[in-house]
Amino acid sequence: MRKIRSYVTRKKRLTNLQQRALDQYAEHYCIPYDPSGSSELKRFIDSGPCFLEIGFGMGEVTAQIAESCPENRYLGVEVYQPGVGKLLHEIHTRKLENLRIVSHDVTEVLYHMVEDCSLEGVHLFFPDPWPKKRHHKRRLIQPRFVSELTRVLKPGGYIYAVTDWEDYAYQMLEVFSSSDLLGNCSSDSQFIDSVSWRPVTKFERKGTEKDHVIRELMFRKD
Ligand SMILES: C[S@@+](CC[C@H](N)C(=O)[O-])C[C@H]1O[C@@H](n2cnc3c(N)ncnc32)[C@H](O)[C@@H]1O
């Protein structure tokens, strides 16, 4: 798959807590990226209903969702190291055995490491909006990535995406709706009402402070 450059590598200093968590807990809770596949990741995905969260940021919502549903498995994929460190700290503190992290570009993780029809759901909360028109090609939700998402979903599995950028919300609606394999869960074929189990994310708070409308989409694989 041609690469989507959906992020810039931000050089941000790690706090002591984040560095310590990376040093102490990554070995247990991070699954290394491996382009030839990973039996460790496969075992984790197959050990229960598994949900992927793409770009969890600082991971506060990821940890809350995983803690509230211990019967599920959650796989968080994120490239931002302070966020990986923070979520590792949360996993350790909350003793979450149902959450693992792959710290790498999600497009490559899916392509090389996740088998067909293996995930129950995909969460994409406030993906980088790339608001300038010349940067729209860097948005994750575009047909080639969505076909990769539908490949890894089980039949009946869902994609749940939320954004506070109006034009990105409509782009998502168009791209998801044009997939032959996905059906819109909204009764009016547009956006869904807020899902009760999703806590508010950091980027959602930022959007709301700017009076952005939050739009949520849920599509299910036939
Ligand atoms: C705008 S932030 C949203 C963070 C969080 N979901 C929230 O709502 O607070 C988007 C996140 O996606 C991550 N990201 C972007 N492209 C990615 C990719 N290809 N693979 C993994 N993570 C990615 C970024 O590093 C960033 O932390």
PDBQT file of the ligand as one rigid body, heavy atoms in Angstrom, charges set to zero:
ROOT
HETATM    1  C1  LIG A 301      -5.221  14.630  16.899  1.00  0.00    +0.000 C 
HETATM    2  S1  LIG A 301      -4.486  13.332  17.787  1.00  0.00    +0.000 S 
HETATM    3  C2  LIG A 301      -5.863  12.579  18.631  1.00  0.00    +0.000 C 
HETATM    4  C3  LIG A 301      -5.441  11.808  19.834  1.00  0.00    +0.000 C 
HETATM    5  C4  LIG A 301      -6.585  11.144  20.623  1.00  0.00    +0.000 C 
HETATM    6  N1  LIG A 301      -7.274  10.162  19.824  1.00  0.00    +0.000 N 
HETATM    7  C5  LIG A 301      -7.553  12.152  21.167  1.00  0.00    +0.000 C 
HETATM    8  O1  LIG A 301      -8.688  12.223  20.685  1.00  0.00    +0.000 OA
HETATM    9  O2  LIG A 301      -7.168  12.905  22.092  1.00  0.00    +0.000 OA
HETATM   10  C6  LIG A 301      -4.135  12.131  16.519  1.00  0.00    +0.000 C 
HETATM   11  C7  LIG A 301      -3.115  11.090  16.953  1.00  0.00    +0.000 C 
HETATM   12  O3  LIG A 301      -2.969  10.136  15.909  1.00  0.00    +0.000 OA
HETATM   13  C8  LIG A 301      -1.615   9.733  15.848  1.00  0.00    +0.000 C 
HETATM   14  N2  LIG A 301      -1.353   9.226  14.494  1.00  0.00    +0.000 N 
HETATM   15  C9  LIG A 301      -1.487   9.896  13.331  1.00  0.00    +0.000 A 
HETATM   16  N3  LIG A 301      -1.188   9.117  12.289  1.00  0.00    +0.000 NA
HETATM   17  C10 LIG A 301      -0.845   7.898  12.800  1.00  0.00    +0.000 A 
HETATM   18  C11 LIG A 301      -0.416   6.681  12.215  1.00  0.00    +0.000 A 
HETATM   19  N4  LIG A 301      -0.279   6.554  10.881  1.00  0.00    +0.000 N 
HETATM   20  N5  LIG A 301      -0.137   5.650  13.024  1.00  0.00    +0.000 NA
HETATM   21  C12 LIG A 301      -0.267   5.770  14.377  1.00  0.00    +0.000 A 
HETATM   22  N6  LIG A 301      -0.679   6.907  14.989  1.00  0.00    +0.000 NA
HETATM   23  C13 LIG A 301      -0.950   7.962  14.215  1.00  0.00    +0.000 A 
HETATM   24  C14 LIG A 301      -0.834  11.003  16.171  1.00  0.00    +0.000 C 
HETATM   25  O4  LIG A 301       0.475  10.728  16.653  1.00  0.00    +0.000 OA
HETATM   26  C15 LIG A 301      -1.734  11.654  17.218  1.00  0.00    +0.000 C 
HETATM   27  O5  LIG A 301      -1.334  11.311  18.530  1.00  0.00    +0.000 OA
ENDROOT
TORSDOF 0
